Amino acid sequence: MSNTWQVQEAKARFSALLETALKQGPQVVTKRGVETAVLVPIDHWRRLEKMARPGLKELLLAPEARTDSLVPPRQEIRQRKAPRFD
């Protein structure tokens, strides 16, 4: 079986889609002939996630500054009204 499934077939045969992904690797789901999604085994997904996040060494050795990912965004400060002394 190929690694491409039409959405109707993927819905109707989800168990087979899942088993095929576990045995053969990533399976592509198409909608109206356009590749739309991919079902991958969880260990494969975790490897991809890990590769997408740079480690401290990569951040420090990168040629460009990447400080935006090191500093968390600041929250909006709410100001209180000063008490009035009449």
C-alpha positions, 0 to 999 in steps of 0.5 A, spaced: 500 500 500 502 507 498 503 512 503 498 516 501 491 516 503 485 520 501 481 523 507 475 519 505 479 513 506 483 515 512 477 516 515 473 510 513 480 505 515 483 509 520 486 503 524 489 501 518 492 508 517 495 507 524 498 500 523 501 502 516 504 508 519 507 504 525 510 499 520 512 503 514 513 510 517 509 517 515 503 516 511 500 522 507 493 524 507 490 528 501 484 532 501 481 534 494 488 531 491 492 536 495 497 533 501 494 536 507 496 532 513 501 527 515 500 521 520 507 519 523 509 514 529 510 518 536 517 516 536 518 520 529 514 526 531 518 527 538 525 526 534 522 532 529 520 536 535 527 535 538 531 537 532 526 543 531 528 546 538 535 549 538 539 547 544 544 552 548 550 550 544 546 552 538 544 558 540 550 560 543 554 558 536 549 561 532 552 567 527 545 571 528 543 573 535 537 569 537 535 573 544 528 573 542 527 566 544 531 566 550 527 572 553 520 571 555 515 576 553 513 581 558 506 582 561 502 588 560 503 592 566 496 594 570 497 601 573 493 603 579 490 610 580 494 614 586 490 615 592 487 622 592 488 626 599 483 632 599 
